[in-house]
């Protein structure tokens, strides 16, 4: 956080400016925080930024962009994004995106996904989005999710946070009638959902 932002939040309600600076200096002396001075927007003015030691990479603007892109994409893709996906999201060339992704990988847990993980995540995303529509339309109980509570949980999240990604389903809720173009960017395929209908019971016959 920029020094001026810290001052605005804490002074004078929580502490005086003098006390704040003493506290920041003490935290820096004990290596609890790191301070870096940077130019503001390319001007001649300088400002001090403070970060936790493990978050120092965020003070690199390009690295911060990559971190934000990875978190946004991971949230939607349900897997770590590829270098190409990061590059597209940040408008960087793939070589720069790759260099920065590996630079901050240890801090945020990113790794390049393999084909098997990407395939599994695509299926999971498709099932989650279909389930979200069934929840919204009030007919989720017609389908078997008893052994798949994670899909139900993620579906609730997508219904709340990403309703624009939900497909249109057939009247009975079994099949996808239409996938939004925005969603196809992440799915990559016109996903066909699993058959989750409950098995029909045999008709009892009298002897």
C-alpha positions as CSV (number, residue, x, y, z in Angstrom):
1,X,0.0,0.0,0.0
2,X,1.2,3.5,-0.8
3,X,2.3,5.6,2.2
4,X,-0.3,8.3,1.5
5,X,-3.1,5.6,1.6
6,X,-1.9,4.4,4.9
7,X,-1.9,7.9,6.3
8,X,-5.4,8.5,5.0
9,X,-6.7,5.4,6.7
10,X,-5.0,5.7,10.0
11,X,-4.3,9.4,10.7
12,X,-5.3,11.1,12.9
13,X,-8.2,8.8,14.0
14,X,-6.0,5.8,15.0
15,X,-2.7,7.4,15.5
16,X,-0.8,10.6,14.8
17,X,1.4,11.0,11.7
18,X,4.5,10.9,13.9
19,X,3.4,7.7,15.7
20,X,2.6,6.1,12.3
21,X,6.0,6.9,10.9
22,X,7.7,5.5,14.0
23,X,5.6,2.3,13.7
24,X,6.5,1.9,10.0
25,X,10.2,2.5,10.8
26,X,10.1,-0.1,13.6
27,X,8.3,-2.7,11.4
28,X,10.9,-2.1,8.7
29,X,13.8,-2.4,11.1
30,X,12.4,-5.8,12.3
31,X,12.0,-6.9,8.7
32,X,8.2,-7.2,9.1
33,X,7.6,-5.0,6.1
34,X,9.5,-3.8,3.1
35,X,9.6,-0.2,1.8
36,X,10.3,0.8,-1.8
37,X,10.3,4.3,-3.2
38,X,9.0,4.6,-6.7
39,X,8.1,7.4,-9.1
40,X,4.4,8.2,-9.4
41,X,3.0,7.6,-12.9
42,X,6.3,8.5,-14.6
43,X,6.5,11.9,-13.0
44,X,9.3,13.4,-11.0
45,X,7.5,12.8,-7.8
46,X,8.4,9.9,-5.6
47,X,6.3,7.9,-3.2
48,X,7.0,5.1,-0.7
49,X,5.2,1.8,-0.9
50,X,5.0,-0.8,1.8
51,X,4.5,-4.5,1.5
52,X,4.8,-7.7,3.5
53,X,8.1,-9.5,2.7
54,X,6.2,-12.3,0.9
55,X,4.3,-9.8,-1.2
56,X,7.2,-7.7,-2.4
57,X,6.7,-9.0,-5.9
58,X,3.4,-7.1,-6.1
59,X,5.3,-3.8,-6.2
60,X,6.5,-4.8,-9.7
61,X,3.6,-3.4,-11.9
62,X,3.9,-6.1,-14.6
63,X,4.1,-8.9,-12.0
64,X,1.1,-7.5,-10.3
65,X,-0.8,-7.6,-13.6
66,X,0.1,-11.2,-14.0
67,X,-0.9,-12.1,-10.5
68,X,-4.3,-10.5,-11.0
69,X,-4.8,-12.3,-14.4
70,X,-3.9,-15.7,-12.9
71,X,-6.3,-15.2,-10.0
72,X,-9.1,-14.1,-12.3
73,X,-8.6,-16.9,-14.8
74,X,-8.1,-19.6,-12.1
75,X,-11.4,-18.5,-10.5
76,X,-13.3,-19.1,-13.8
77,X,-11.3,-22.0,-15.4
78,X,-11.1,-24.0,-12.2
79,X,-7.5,-24.7,-12.9
80,X,-4.3,-22.7,-13.3
81,X,-4.2,-20.8,-16.6
82,X,-1.7,-21.6,-19.4
83,X,1.0,-19.1,-20.3
84,X,-0.9,-18.2,-23.5
85,X,-4.1,-17.5,-21.5
86,X,-2.2,-15.2,-19.2
87,X,-0.6,-13.5,-22.1
88,X,-4.0,-12.9,-23.7
89,X,-5.5,-11.6,-20.5
90,X,-2.7,-9.2,-19.9
91,X,-2.0,-8.2,-23.5
92,X,1.6,-9.3,-23.1
93,X,3.7,-11.3,-25.4
94,X,3.9,-14.9,-24.3
95,X,7.6,-14.8,-23.5
96,X,7.1,-11.9,-21.0
97,X,4.0,-13.5,-19.5
98,X,5.9,-16.8,-19.0
99,X,8.9,-15.1,-17.4
100,X,6.7,-13.2,-14.9
101,X,4.4,-16.2,-14.2
102,X,7.4,-18.3,-13.2
103,X,8.8,-15.4,-11.2
104,X,5.8,-15.3,-9.0
105,X,4.8,-19.0,-9.2
106,X,6.1,-19.9,-5.8
107,X,4.2,-17.1,-4.0
108,X,0.8,-17.9,-5.5
109,X,1.0,-21.6,-6.3
110,X,0.8,-21.3,-10.1
111,X,2.0,-24.0,-12.4
112,X,1.4,-24.7,-16.1
113,X,-1.5,-27.2,-16.4
114,X,-1.0,-30.4,-18.4
115,X,-3.5,-31.7,-20.9
116,X,-5.2,-34.1,-18.5
117,X,-5.8,-31.4,-16.0
118,X,-7.2,-29.1,-18.6
119,X,-9.5,-31.8,-19.9
120,X,-10.8,-32.5,-16.4
121,X,-11.3,-28.8,-15.6
122,X,-13.2,-28.3,-18.8
123,X,-15.6,-31.1,-17.8
124,X,-15.9,-29.8,-14.3
125,X,-16.6,-26.2,-15.5
126,X,-19.3,-27.4,-18.0
127,X,-21.0,-29.5,-15.2
128,X,-20.9,-26.6,-12.8
129,X,-22.4,-24.1,-15.2
130,X,-25.2,-26.5,-16.2
131,X,-25.9,-27.2,-12.5
132,X,-26.1,-23.5,-11.8
133,X,-28.9,-23.1,-14.4
134,X,-30.7,-26.1,-12.8
135,X,-30.4,-24.4,-9.4
136,X,-31.6,-21.1,-10.8
137,X,-34.6,-22.7,-12.5
138,X,-35.6,-24.8,-9.5
139,X,-35.3,-28.2,-11.0
140,X,-31.9,-29.4,-9.6
141,X,-33.6,-32.0,-7.5
142,X,-34.6,-33.8,-10.7
143,X,-30.9,-34.7,-11.3
144,X,-28.5,-36.8,-9.3
145,X,-25.8,-34.8,-7.5
146,X,-25.7,-36.8,-4.3
147,X,-22.1,-37.9,-4.9
148,X,-21.0,-34.6,-6.3
149,X,-21.4,-31.9,-3.6
150,X,-18.4,-29.9,-5.0
151,X,-20.3,-29.3,-8.2
152,X,-23.3,-28.0,-6.3
153,X,-21.1,-25.7,-4.2
154,X,-19.2,-24.3,-7.2
155,X,-22.5,-23.9,-9.1
156,X,-23.8,-21.7,-6.3
157,X,-20.7,-19.5,-6.6
158,X,-21.0,-19.2,-10.4
159,X,-24.7,-18.4,-10.2
160,X,-23.8,-15.5,-7.8
161,X,-20.6,-14.3,-9.3
162,X,-20.7,-15.2,-13.0
163,X,-24.4,-15.4,-14.2
164,X,-23.4,-14.1,-17.6
165,X,-21.6,-17.4,-18.2
166,X,-24.6,-19.7,-17.8
167,X,-25.9,-21.6,-20.8
168,X,-29.5,-22.0,-22.0
169,X,-30.9,-25.4,-21.4
170,X,-33.6,-27.5,-23.0
171,X,-37.0,-27.3,-21.5
172,X,-36.5,-30.5,-19.4
173,X,-33.1,-29.2,-18.2
174,X,-31.2,-32.2,-19.6
175,X,-29.2,-30.7,-22.5
176,X,-27.5,-27.5,-23.4
177,X,-29.4,-25.5,-26.0
178,X,-26.9,-22.6,-26.3
179,X,-23.5,-21.7,-24.8
180,X,-22.6,-17.9,-24.6
181,X,-19.6,-16.9,-26.7
182,X,-17.9,-15.5,-23.6
183,X,-18.2,-18.9,-21.9
184,X,-16.9,-20.8,-24.9
185,X,-13.6,-18.8,-24.5
186,X,-13.1,-20.7,-21.3
187,X,-14.6,-24.0,-22.2
188,X,-13.1,-24.3,-25.6
189,X,-15.7,-26.8,-26.7
190,X,-19.5,-27.0,-27.0
191,X,-19.8,-29.1,-23.9
192,X,-22.5,-31.7,-23.6
193,X,-23.5,-32.4,-19.9
194,X,-23.5,-35.8,-18.3
195,X,-26.7,-37.8,-18.0
196,X,-27.6,-37.3,-14.3
197,X,-31.2,-38.5,-14.5
198,X,-32.3,-40.8,-11.7
199,X,-32.8,-44.4,-13.0
200,X,-36.4,-45.2,-13.6
201,X,-38.0,-47.8,-11.3
202,X,-39.3,-51.0,-12.8
203,X,-43.1,-51.3,-13.0
204,X,-44.4,-53.9,-10.6
205,X,-46.4,-56.6,-12.3
206,X,-49.0,-58.7,-10.6
207,X,-48.7,-62.4,-10.9
